């Protein structure tokens, strides 16, 4: 059974959103997705919500989702992880034949969190890993190990920031577009050597919603985009047992998605790539894990990536998915890749995990 994205919606994106609540952002994104899909809320069979109680600030945060999405008294499945993990869950639900249309949503209200680094610290083991220092220390360890293992340099990492922030200037949805030189990035405030604050994506608020449907209910959809492959995996959960120079989770997730989509050489068979760059070195690390090289840089993160769009917590890869859908429809919010018909979207859960997910999208059903 084929599964496609029927409609997309987005609300935001901005560093702060004091004039609107997260519920209003979710409702706005959902309404846009329903209009795009040509459906009404009552046409939906259920929903998938991607969010964390701890980040939201109270228990069972997803209990507020049904009202905003218009799916009261319908199944709502919650994923505490990366957006693409929720997307894969929705795909599988539709493939069971029990669901025809499902809405998938996620949001960030990061501006509500006063101590974001403290929130990140709580994700670490309290005895062996919560060291009372910047929780970004693990990103610095990863970056140094990755540079030691590869031919990349600190300058290459800084170039990722400069390139993605510059691309975001042309994207009306991106709040962090800027012209910044690699030298400026390297000269940024030290966080944990060799990591500087300019290499870390800044937080943002926003919401995304997608309507997924089976191939027998797409008559209302003006331009379906097919999900031909999904994959998700985690590397070792014990930090001191990892090889910090490689994202094993990305390697395994990529293999799963490539196999399902029938892709042998992704660099040759795909046209545009969205690769997580929450920390700038992670884009290069994830590219290696996905079998991509510097030759693909012109078609990687054309919307500015997380560096340009901002860190939207669980919604990060949802925002990248949104631009990927527009790319395959031919009217991306950022830089349009001519003739793009197949896309890869990659998501990473963030520190301290090595949990990743990958989705393969196709403008045509194969």
N, C-alpha and C positions, 0 to 999 in steps of 0.2 A: 504494500500500500504506500503510495507516494504521499509525502507531507510537504506542505509549502507554507511560506509566510504570506498571508493574505493581506495584512494591513499593519502599518507601523504608526506609532505616535510617540512624541517626545515633549517634555515640559522642562523648561530651563534652557540652557545650563548657565549657572552663575556662581560666583564665589560665595555669595550669601543670598538668601531668599526670605528676608524678613517680612515681606508683604504677603506671603502665601504659606499655608501649612503643607506638610507632606501629603495630607489627604487630598488637598486641592490639586497638588501636582500630579498625584496618581490619577485622579479623576480627569484632569485635562489631557494627560497622555493617553488614557484609555479611550476617551471620546474621539480623539484624533485617529486612533488606530481603528475604531469601529467604523468611522466614516470612510477611512481609506479602504477598509475591507468590504464596505457596502453591506454591513449587517447591523442589527440591533443587539443590545446586551442579552435579550431573551433568546437569541439564537445560539448562545454559548452553552457548552456542556460542562464547563468547569474552568478552573484557573490554576496557575502555578505562580506562587509568590516567592521571590528570592530576597531574603532579608534575615538579619540577625537580631534577636531580642536584645542582646547586650549593646549593640550599636544603636538600636532604636531607643533604648532607655527604659524599657519596661517589658514584662513577661507577656508571652503569647501576642506579640505585636501584630501578627498576621490576622488576628481576629477582627481588625478594622478593615481588612482588604475587601470583603464581599460588598459592602455598601458602595465603596468608591468604584469598584469594577462593574457593579450591577449584576452580581452573580449570587445574590442572597439565596441560601438554602441549596446551593450547588457545591460540588466537591472543590475544595481548595487545598492544594498540596504545597507545602512549604519546603524550600531548599535553603539551608544555611550554608551558602557557598558562592561560587562564582556564577554569574548570570548564565553562562553557557551550560553549566550543569543543570540548571532549571530548564533551559531550552531542550536539552537532550531528554529530560524527564517527560516534557510535554510531547515530544516526538514519539516516545515509546508508548505513552498513554493513547495517542491517536492510532498507533499501529496495532493496538490490541483490538480495535474495532468497536470499543465501548464509547469512544468519544469522537465527535466529528469536528468540533471547533473548540479551541482552548485559548484563553488569553494568558500571556506570560508577562509579568510585570516585576519591576524592581525600582528602587529609588535611593537617593542619598539626601540626607539632611545633615550633612557633616558640619554645617555652621552651628548646629545646636550643641555640638560636642566641644566643651571648653578645653579639655586636655587630651588632644588626639594622641599624642605620644604615650600618655599614660594608658589610654585605651588599648593601644598596640602592645604595650608591655604585658597586659593581662593575658595575651595569647601565648606567652612563653611559659615553660615549666617554672613554677614558683621557686623551686629549690636550686636547680642546676643552671637555669638559663636567664632568669629575671635578675640581672646583675646590678640593678640600680644605676645604670648608665643609659645613654640613648638607645632605644630599642632598634634603631637603624644600624647598630653595630654588625648585625648579621648580613645586611646588604653590603657593608664594607668588606667583610670577610669574603663574601661571594665575588665581589668585583675584583679583589686582589687575586683570588684563586683563578678566576676566569682569565684575567690578563696574563697570569703566569702560564696557563695552559694553552693559550691561543696566540695568534699573531697580532691581536688587537692591542691598542695602547690607550692610555688615559685620554689622549686627544681624540681617538675614535669615539669614546664614550661621550665626550663633550660635544662632538659633532652631531650625535643623535639628538641631544637637547636643542642645539642650534637649528638643526634641520626641521624637527617636528614643531618647535615653537614658531618658526617662520611660516610653515605650511598652515598653521592655525590662523594666521592673519587673514587668509582668504576664506575662512570658514565662519559664516555668521553665527554659528552655534557655539564656537569655541571662545571661552573667556580669557584664555592665556596666550593668545597670539602675541608674538614679540620678536623683534630683531635683537638677538643676543649672540655674541661671538663665542666660539669655543674657548678662547682665552678668558672671557668673562666667566664662563662656567667653571673652569679650572680654578679661577681666583675667588670663587664663591666661599661663603663661610664654611669652614671645615666642620663636618658632623662626626665622621669617624674615618680616618685615613684609609683609602684615598677618596672617600665619598664627600662631596660638597653638597650644600643645601640646594644648589641649582640643578642637581642631578635627580632630585626627588620631586615627583609631580605634586602640585598643590591641590588641596581639596576643593570640591565644588558641590553644589546642590543641583538636583534634577531628578526626573523620573522618565522611564521608558515603558512602553507597552507594545506587545506584538500579538496579533491574532494568527494562530496556526490553524490550518485546516487540512482535512484529507482530500484526496484528488477528486472525490465525488461531490464536493460542496463548494467548488471554487467559482461557480457561475457568477457570483456577485463581485468577484475580485477583478480589478482592472489590469493588474500586472503581478501574477504570482511569481515568487522566487522560491525555488525548490531547495529543500535541505537534503542533500544527497549523502552526507556523512557526518557522524558525530563521534567524538571520543573524549574520554576523561580518565584521569589517573593521578596517583600521588606517588611521589618519591618517598624515601624513608622518613618517617615522622620523627625519628630521633636525630636531632641536629648534628651531634658529634659523630654520627655514623655516615653522614653524607659526603659525597664528593661535591664540594661547593662550587665547582667550576662548570657544572652541567645541570640542566633541569631534566631530571629523569622523568618527572611527571609529564613534561611537554613531549619528550621523546615517545612515551607510551601512548599518550592521548593522540598525538599526530599519527602514529602507526595505525591506531584503531580507526580514526576518521578516514585516512587515506585508503585503507583496505575496504571500508564500506562504500566509499565513493568510487572505487576502482582506479585510484590514482597511483601511478608508479614513480613518476618524476615530477614532484609538485612544482619545482621551479619552471618547468616547461609547460605544464598542463593547466596552471592557474594564472589568472591575470592580475589580481590585486590581493594584497595581504594586510591584515590588521593584526599586529603582533604586540603583545603587552609590553609597555615601556614605563611602567610605574616607577621603576628605577631605571635610569638610562642604560646601564650596563645590561639590564635584563632583556632589552630588545635584542642586543647582539647575541646574548646567551640563548634566547628563545629561537632566534633565526638559525643558529647552529643546530639546535635540537630538532627543528622542523625541516632541515635539509636545504635551507636557503643560504645564499651567499650575498656578498656586497653587490652583485649584479642586480639583485632584486630591490635595492634601496630606493630607486625612483618610484616603485609601486608599493612601497610599504608605508602604512599609516598616512595616506594622502590627506586625511582630515586633521592631522596634527597629533594623533595618538592620545594617550593619556596625558602626556606632557602638555599638549595644547588644550585638550578638552577638560582636564582636571581629574583628580582622583575622586570618583563617585562610589567608592567602597564596593559593595556587591554589584552595582550597576555598571561597572567599568566596561566589561565586554558587551553589555547591552547597548551602550552608546556607540561602540565600534560596529556592532552588528547593524545598527540603524543606518550608519553611513554606507556599510557594505550593500545593504538592500538598495539604497538610493543609487549607488554605483552601478549595480546590475540593471536598474531601471533606466539609467542614462541621465540622471540629474542629481548628482551627489552634492552635498552641502559644501564640501571642500573642493579639492582639486579632482576633476573628473578624469578618469583614465580612459582614453579613447578605446572603444570596442571591448570593454571589459564584460565578460560573460560568465566567468567563474571566479569565486572569491574564497579566501580562507580567513576565518576569524579565530583568534587565539585569546584565551583568557587565563589569567593566573590569580589564584586566591589571595596572594600577597603574603608578606612575612607573618609568622615564621614558617609557613608551609612551602611545600613544593607540589602543590595540587594545581593541576592545569586541565583545561578543556579546549577542544578544537571543533569547529563546525565548518563544513564545506557547503557552499551555496552555488546554485546554478540558475542562470536566467532561463534555461530551457530544461524541460524534463528529459532525462536520458534513460 
